[in-house]
Amino acid sequence: LSSRGKRKQPTGIEYMAAKPERQEKKGDFCRR
């Protein structure tokens, strides 16, 4: 459980950070 939780934490953070970045890029492209 500890290994799974530790592995899931970084994945979620990376996924969350990648999601907003992609949305911002798409918005910039659409605005341009």
N, CA, C and O of each residue as an XYZ file, in Angstrom:
128
protein
N       0.856     -1.210      0.000
C       0.000      0.000      0.000
C       0.883      1.248      0.000
O       0.605      2.221     -0.700
N       1.938      1.199      0.790
C       2.813      2.402      0.870
C       3.438      2.666     -0.506
O       3.513      3.803     -0.971
N       3.883      1.576     -1.135
C       4.543      1.742     -2.450
C       3.525      2.291     -3.463
O       3.830      3.185     -4.253
N       2.329      1.737     -3.417
C       1.303      2.157     -4.393
C       0.944      3.632     -4.124
O       0.844      4.421     -5.063
N       0.754      3.995     -2.879
C       0.377      5.383     -2.563
C       1.491      6.340     -2.986
O       1.222      7.399     -3.555
N       2.717      5.971     -2.713
C       3.842      6.878     -3.065
C       3.930      7.000     -4.596
O       4.246      8.064     -5.129
N       3.653      5.916     -5.269
C       3.781      5.934     -6.742
C       2.595      6.737     -7.333
O       2.741      7.438     -8.335
N       1.453      6.616     -6.700
C       0.257      7.305     -7.244
C       0.380      8.816     -6.994
O      -0.088      9.614     -7.806
N       0.989      9.201     -5.907
C       1.092     10.650     -5.582
C       1.822     11.424     -6.690
O       1.278     12.400     -7.207
N       3.029     11.015     -7.061
C       3.789     11.751     -8.089
C       3.054     11.734     -9.422
O       3.082     12.711    -10.170
N       2.401     10.626     -9.711
C       1.686     10.529    -11.002
C       0.563     11.555    -11.023
O       0.386     12.267    -12.012
N      -0.193     11.633     -9.937
C      -1.315     12.589     -9.882
C      -0.789     14.014     -9.999
O      -1.359     14.825    -10.729
N       0.270     14.320     -9.302
C       0.816     15.702     -9.355
C       1.274     16.021    -10.774
O       1.011     17.103    -11.298
N       1.959     15.068    -11.378
C       2.462     15.312    -12.754
C       1.274     15.477    -13.705
O       1.274     16.339    -14.584
N       0.262     14.624    -13.506
C      -0.916     14.683    -14.388
C      -1.618     16.047    -14.216
O      -2.008     16.689    -15.190
N      -1.762     16.456    -12.973
C      -2.442     17.749    -12.696
C      -1.628     18.899    -13.309
O      -2.192     19.813    -13.910
N      -0.327     18.845    -13.155
C       0.525     19.940    -13.678
C       0.491     19.927    -15.209
O       0.544     20.978    -15.849
N       0.404     18.749    -15.774
C       0.419     18.660    -17.250
C      -0.945     19.098    -17.805
O      -1.022     19.673    -18.891
N      -2.008     18.825    -17.057
C      -3.361     19.184    -17.548
C      -3.505     20.705    -17.703
O      -3.877     21.169    -18.781
N      -3.226     21.480    -16.674
C      -3.365     22.944    -16.776
C      -2.433     23.527    -17.847
O      -2.780     24.489    -18.532
N      -1.276     22.942    -17.973
C      -0.317     23.480    -18.965
C      -0.893     23.275    -20.374
O      -0.800     24.154    -21.230
N      -1.480     22.109    -20.590
C      -2.034     21.799    -21.933
C      -3.225     22.737    -22.183
O      -3.392     23.262    -23.284
N      -4.027     22.933    -21.173
C      -5.223     23.797    -21.345
C      -4.767     25.221    -21.657
O      -5.335     25.891    -22.520
N      -3.761     25.663    -20.963
C      -3.272     27.054    -21.180
C      -2.730     27.181    -22.603
O      -2.957     28.186    -23.276
N      -2.024     26.166    -23.046
C      -1.426     26.210    -24.399
C      -2.558     26.247    -25.443
O      -2.506     26.997    -26.417
N      -3.568     25.422    -25.206
C      -4.698     25.368    -26.154
C      -5.394     26.735    -26.170
O      -5.757     27.241    -27.232
N      -5.574     27.320    -24.994
C      -6.244     28.629    -24.911
C      -5.419     29.680    -25.654
O      -5.969     30.504    -26.384
N      -4.116     29.648    -25.466
C      -3.247     30.644    -26.129
C      -3.374     30.490    -27.647
O      -3.465     31.467    -28.390
N      -3.376     29.245    -28.070
C      -3.447     28.984    -29.525
C      -4.800     29.486    -30.061
O      -4.869     30.126    -31.110
N      -5.857     29.183    -29.326
C      -7.212     29.593    -29.765
C      -7.290     31.127    -29.777
O      -7.858     31.709    -30.701
N      -6.746     31.755    -28.797
C      -6.807     33.232    -28.690
C      -6.035     33.834    -29.870
O      -6.460     34.829    -30.458
N      -4.923     33.231    -30.201
C      -4.084     33.780    -31.287
C      -4.817     33.529    -32.598
O      -4.321     33.897    -33.663
